[in-house]
Each structure stands twice: as structure tokens, then as C-alpha cells.
Amino acid sequence: MIELWESEYTNIVQMTVDGKMTEEDVERVETFIDGHYGNEETLNAFVDIKNLGGTDLLGIVKGMLVDIKHWKQYGKFAVVTDSVWVEGGSTVSDLAPGIEVEQFDRAQKDQAWEWLKK
């Protein structure tokens, strides 16, 4: 399941993933982006992954980037996860050339926000 909301920054969307991501979740992301950001604005994402629910990190990121028509809008993806997932960052960034993907440990949320705002 995925939840989305606008952040206090005009070009950063917040997402929380808690469990397996479904096709309905992908559609929800697309509808949200359409309604709040349109097609033109460059968009960064703060993604807090609480529980992968049987889906690996690569599957979640791939689903969010490849299956959404807005993936070309993304400039940066800050992925906050438990420290055990931090090791796969280079593989995740290989999924989306041109999009900067950085992974942060839960204790590094402030650094993730600072990185997105640059």
C-alpha cells in the first residue's frame, strides 16, 4: 500500500510504502501526480518505506518509475528505509537513468530532505 501527500515544498511529493505495492497503488500515484503536479513541473520524491510486504526494494522503485507515465518528471528520489536496505542504492539508481536515487537510513531523514531541496 502507498500513501501520498504534498510536502511543504512545491516540487517534492511525499510517499509512504507500507506493504506490497499493487497496480491500484500505481494508479493512485499517477492520479495524484496528475492532479497536484501536472506534466510539466520537475518533481522530487521523499519515499519512506516502512514495510516491503514481500516486495523487494527494486520492485517498488521500478513499479513507481516505469509504470507511471510521469516518471520522466522525476529529478531526485530520496528513499528512506531500514539500514539493511541501504546497501542496494547503486542497483536502484540503474533502473532510472537520469534520475538521482539516494537511499537514507531512518536516522538520516533530515539529510534526505536537505538533499532533495538542493
ABEGO torsion letter per residue (X at the ends): XBBBBBBABAABBBBBBBEBBBAAAAAAAAAAAAAAAEAABBBBBBBBBABAGGBBAAAAAAAAAAABAAAAABABBBBBBBAAAAAAAAAAAAABBGBBBBBBBAAAAAAAAAAAAX
